[in-house]
Amino acid sequence: MLPVLTAIGSMACVVALGWVIQRTGLLAGRGLPRGIARDGAGDGGAGARQTLATLSFTICAPALMFSTLASTDLAHVLSRGAVVTWATTAVLGLATAAAARWLLRLPAGPAAVTTLAAVYVNGGNIGLPLAVYLFDDALAVVPTLLFQLLVLAPLTLSVLDRATASADGGTPARSGWRTMGQVFLAAFRNPITLGTVAGLLVAVVSELTGARLPEVVLLPFDLIGAAAPPLGLLTFGMTLAVPMPAADADLGVTAGRGRRLVGWVITIAVLVRNLLHPLAAWALGSAVGLDTPALALVVTMAALPTAVNVTTYATRYGVFDGVAARATVWTTALCVPVLVVIGALLV
């Protein structure tokens, strides 16, 4: 499992750099406002951390998604393993959202971040190296990425759009079909979703016509998109240097209950990511008759930790960003022994 350890170690170095940048105020006075100080006092959401998160969210990540999907072989999306991935992720996502909303009684925004922390995995920084070194197939992670980018991200980000609009004094949408229409319009106004849909359309046209976009066309998108993972990791590290957000202010409860709710959110994320999702993928994959290599791939992808993108999204919307960062830390640390066990049993 040296590739797993190497990938996580490399990520840890970039995250540590982000932590140092935030703690020392390295970017303050260099064209970027300092933003959140060491004591947690903010300036309304501005600052280097917010700027980097916005840059990654609106420019770099959409470019990465477009260039990746525009050159993807869509045949990888139609396998039984892909169906197992989509089904288990959907069921666990719905269960997590229900638990966050109705058992923990979280507001819509924090509930959306909780759902992402539990089911949105690190397919790029860890999943891709695992797919290459363990299965010799970089596109093995594509079904996971497509479900996240075409289903999970639009739905949860549209909830965050609406929640933050309401918090800023926006008019709540009406119920019924008009509400559903506004939800999907908000989803497809999202920059990452737009980049994903554009790349998918190019892939579909290429599949139908046999013509691929020249590399010279995709090269600028590749160059810009390459900045998305390190920017996300830097933002993640900078978020870790900021004290945990005041749960009582965000959730409208007492400080003690707020801390308990945060603890439950992180616990749910760890249970789903490091235990329930791999087990569910193994059970359903075995039931539909996947062979051992396909089953190993599906279970390995299901055992990936929470994506750094979740922290980027939470930071971008100013909702549960500290909680998302800590859920990512815990699931990343615990995924190593889980992946070792999977490798020993299935790979």
C-alpha positions in Angstrom: 0.0 0.0 0.0 2.9 2.3 -0.6 1.0 4.3 -3.3 -1.7 5.1 -0.7 0.8 6.2 1.9 2.7 8.3 -0.7 -0.5 10.0 -1.9 -1.6 10.8 1.7 1.9 12.0 2.7 2.1 14.4 -0.3 -1.3 15.8 0.5 -0.3 16.2 4.1 2.7 18.4 3.1 0.5 20.8 1.1 -2.1 20.9 3.9 0.7 21.8 6.4 1.8 24.6 4.1 -1.7 26.0 4.1 -1.8 25.8 7.9 1.5 27.7 8.1 0.2 30.4 5.6 -2.9 31.0 7.7 -1.2 31.0 11.1 1.6 33.4 10.0 -0.5 35.6 7.8 1.9 35.1 5.0 -0.5 36.4 2.3 -1.6 39.4 4.4 -0.4 42.7 2.9 0.3 41.1 -0.5 -2.8 42.3 -2.3 -5.1 40.1 -0.2 -6.8 41.0 3.1 -5.8 38.9 6.1 -9.4 37.8 6.7 -9.8 35.7 9.8 -7.3 36.3 12.6 -5.9 33.8 15.1 -8.6 34.6 17.6 -11.2 33.7 15.0 -12.5 37.2 14.5 -13.6 37.6 11.0 -14.1 40.5 8.5 -17.3 39.4 6.9 -15.8 36.4 4.9 -13.1 38.2 3.0 -9.4 37.2 3.2 -6.8 35.0 1.6 -8.6 31.8 2.5 -11.9 32.9 1.0 -10.1 34.2 -2.1 -8.3 30.9 -2.7 -11.4 28.9 -2.2 -13.3 31.1 -4.6 -10.6 30.9 -7.2 -10.6 27.1 -7.0 -14.4 26.9 -7.0 -15.2 29.2 -9.9 -12.2 28.9 -12.2 -9.8 26.0 -11.6 -12.2 23.2 -10.7 -14.6 23.8 -13.6 -11.6 23.8 -16.0 -10.4 20.5 -14.5 -13.8 18.8 -14.8 -14.2 20.0 -18.4 -10.8 18.7 -19.5 -11.2 15.4 -17.7 -14.7 14.6 -18.9 -14.1 15.8 -22.5 -11.5 13.1 -23.0 -13.3 10.3 -21.0 -14.4 7.1 -22.6 -18.1 6.9 -21.6 -18.1 3.1 -21.8 -16.7 3.1 -18.2 -19.9 4.6 -17.0 -22.1 1.7 -18.1 -20.6 -1.2 -16.1 -22.3 -3.1 -13.3 -19.6 -1.8 -10.9 -20.7 1.7 -11.7 -24.3 0.8 -10.9 -23.1 -0.5 -7.5 -21.2 2.7 -6.9 -24.2 4.9 -7.7 -26.7 2.8 -5.8 -24.7 2.6 -2.6 -23.7 6.3 -2.7 -27.3 7.4 -3.3 -28.8 5.3 -0.5 -26.2 6.4 2.0 -26.5 10.0 0.9 -30.3 10.0 1.4 -29.9 8.2 4.8 -27.3 10.8 6.0 -29.4 13.7 4.8 -32.4 12.4 6.6 -30.4 11.8 9.8 -28.9 15.3 9.7 -32.1 17.0 9.0 -34.6 15.2 11.2 -32.6 13.3 13.8 -29.9 16.0 14.5 -32.3 18.8 13.5 -29.6 20.7 11.6 -30.6 23.6 9.4 -30.5 23.0 5.6 -27.0 24.4 5.0 -25.2 22.4 7.7 -27.2 19.3 6.8 -26.0 19.7 3.2 -22.4 19.9 4.3 -22.9 16.9 6.6 -24.2 14.9 3.7 -21.3 15.9 1.5 -18.8 15.0 4.3 -20.3 11.5 4.5 -20.6 10.6 0.8 -18.4 12.9 -1.3 -15.1 11.1 -1.6 -11.6 12.1 -2.6 -11.6 10.7 -6.1 -8.9 13.0 -7.5 -6.1 13.1 -5.0 -6.3 9.6 -3.6 -8.8 7.7 -5.8 -6.9 8.4 -9.0 -3.5 7.2 -7.7 -5.1 4.1 -6.3 -6.9 3.4 -9.6 -3.6 3.8 -11.5 -1.2 1.9 -9.2 -3.5 -0.8 -7.9 -5.8 -1.4 -11.0 -3.8 0.1 -13.9 -6.8 2.0 -15.0 -7.0 5.8 -14.4 -10.6 5.9 -15.6 -11.7 3.5 -12.9 -12.6 6.4 -10.7 -14.8 8.1 -13.4 -18.1 6.5 -12.3 -17.5 7.9 -8.8 -16.6 11.3 -10.0 -19.5 11.5 -12.4 -22.1 10.6 -9.8 -20.6 13.2 -7.4 -20.4 16.0 -10.0 -23.7 15.3 -11.8 -25.9 14.3 -8.8 -24.4 15.0 -5.4 -22.7 18.4 -6.1 -25.7 20.0 -8.0 -28.2 18.9 -5.4 -26.3 19.8 -2.3 -24.8 23.0 -3.7 -28.3 24.2 -4.8 -29.3 23.7 -1.1 -26.4 25.7 0.0 -27.2 28.4 -2.6 -30.7 28.7 -1.3 -29.7 28.5 2.4 -27.1 31.3 2.1 -29.5 33.4 0.0 -32.1 33.1 2.8 -29.5 33.9 5.4 -28.6 37.0 3.4 -32.3 38.2 3.4 -33.3 36.6 0.1 -36.9 35.7 -0.5 -37.6 32.0 0.0 -38.8 30.1 -3.1 -42.4 29.0 -3.3 -43.3 25.3 -2.9 -44.3 22.9 -5.7 -43.0 22.7 -9.2 -41.6 26.3 -9.1 -39.4 25.3 -6.2 -38.1 22.3 -8.0 -37.4 24.4 -11.0 -35.5 26.9 -9.0 -33.5 24.2 -7.3 -32.3 22.8 -10.7 -31.6 26.2 -12.1 -29.5 27.0 -9.0 -27.6 23.7 -9.5 -26.8 24.4 -13.1 -25.7 27.9 -12.4 -22.9 26.4 -10.3 -19.5 26.8 -12.1 -18.4 23.3 -11.3 -21.6 21.8 -12.6 -21.4 23.9 -15.8 -17.8 22.7 -16.4 -18.9 19.1 -15.8 -21.9 19.3 -18.1 -19.9 21.0 -20.9 -17.2 18.2 -20.6 -19.8 15.5 -20.6 -21.5 17.0 -23.7 -18.2 17.0 -25.5 -17.6 13.4 -24.5 -21.0 12.4 -25.9 -20.4 14.2 -29.2 -17.0 12.6 -29.5 -18.5 9.1 -28.8 -21.2 9.6 -31.5 -18.9 11.1 -34.2 -15.6 9.5 -33.3 -13.9 12.9 -33.4 -12.0 14.1 -30.3 -11.0 17.6 -29.4 -7.4 18.3 -30.2 -5.0 18.3 -27.3 -4.1 21.9 -28.1 -7.7 22.9 -27.3 -7.7 21.1 -24.0 -4.2 22.2 -22.9 -5.3 25.6 -21.4 -8.0 23.8 -19.4 -5.5 21.2 -18.2 -3.1 24.0 -17.1 -5.7 25.9 -15.2 -7.4 22.8 -13.8 -4.1 21.5 -12.5 -4.2 24.2 -9.9 -7.5 23.0 -8.4 -6.2 20.1 -6.2 -3.3 22.1 -4.6 -5.5 25.2 -4.1 -8.1 22.9 -2.4 -5.4 21.4 -0.2 -4.0 24.8 0.7 -7.5 26.1 1.6 -8.1 22.9 3.7 -4.9 23.6 5.6 -5.7 27.2 6.1 -9.2 26.2 7.4 -7.5 23.9 10.0 -5.6 26.9 11.4 -8.9 28.7 12.2 -10.7 27.8 15.4 -13.8 25.7 15.1 -16.8 27.9 14.1 -19.2 28.8 16.9 -21.8 26.1 16.6 -24.3 27.9 18.8 -24.3 30.8 16.3 -24.6 28.7 13.2 -27.2 26.3 14.6 -29.2 28.4 16.9 -28.6 26.2 19.9 -26.6 26.4 23.1 -22.9 26.1 23.0 -23.0 22.7 24.8 -25.6 21.2 22.4 -23.7 22.8 19.5 -20.5 20.9 20.4 -22.4 17.7 20.7 -24.0 18.2 17.3 -20.6 18.8 15.7 -19.3 15.7 17.3 -22.2 13.7 15.9 -21.6 15.1 12.4 -18.0 14.1 12.4 -19.0 10.6 13.8 -21.5 10.1 11.1 -19.0 11.1 8.4 -16.4 8.6 9.8 -18.9 5.8 10.1 -20.2 6.2 6.6 -16.9 6.8 4.9 -14.7 4.3 6.7 -17.2 1.5 7.5 -20.7 1.6 6.0 -19.9 2.5 2.4 -17.2 -0.2 1.9 -19.4 -2.8 3.5 -22.4 -1.7 1.4 -20.4 -1.8 -1.8 -19.0 -5.3 -0.9 -22.5 -6.6 -0.1 -24.2 -5.2 -3.3 -21.2 -6.0 -5.5 -21.2 -9.6 -4.3 -25.0 -9.9 -4.8 -24.9 -8.8 -8.4 -22.0 -11.1 -9.2 -19.0 -8.9 -9.7 -15.8 -10.8 -10.2 -13.0 -10.3 -7.7 -11.1 -7.5 -9.6 -14.3 -5.5 -10.2 -15.4 -6.0 -6.6 -12.0 -4.9 -5.3 -12.2 -1.8 -7.4 -15.7 -0.8 -6.3 -15.0 -1.5 -2.6 -11.7 0.5 -2.8 -13.4 3.5 -4.3 -16.1 3.3 -1.6 -13.5 3.4 1.1 -11.9 6.7 0.0 -12.0 9.5 2.5 -14.0 12.7 2.4 -12.9 15.0 -0.4 -11.0 18.2 0.2 -13.6 19.8 -2.1 -16.1 19.5 0.7 -14.1 22.0 2.7 -13.7 24.2 -0.3 -17.5 24.2 -0.9 -18.2 24.8 2.8 -15.6 27.7 2.9 -17.1 29.2 -0.3 -20.5 29.3 1.3 -19.3 30.0 4.9 -21.2 27.0 6.3 -19.7 24.4 8.6 -16.2 24.8 7.0 -14.3 23.9 10.2 -16.5 20.8 10.7 -16.0 19.7 7.1 -12.2 20.1 7.4 -12.1 18.0 10.6 -14.3 15.3 9.1 -11.8 15.2 6.2 -8.9 14.8 8.5 -10.5 12.0 10.5 -11.7 10.0 7.5 -8.4 10.4 5.7 -6.4 9.2 8.7 -8.7 6.2 9.2 -8.9 5.2 5.5 -5.3 3.9 5.6 -6.0 0.9 7.7 -9.3 0.3 5.9 -7.5 0.3 2.5 -4.8 -2.0 3.8 -7.5 -4.5 4.9 -9.3 -4.2 1.6 -6.0 -4.7 -0.3 -5.2 -7.8 1.8 -8.6 -9.4 1.3 -9.5 -8.4 -2.3 -6.7 -7.0 -4.4 
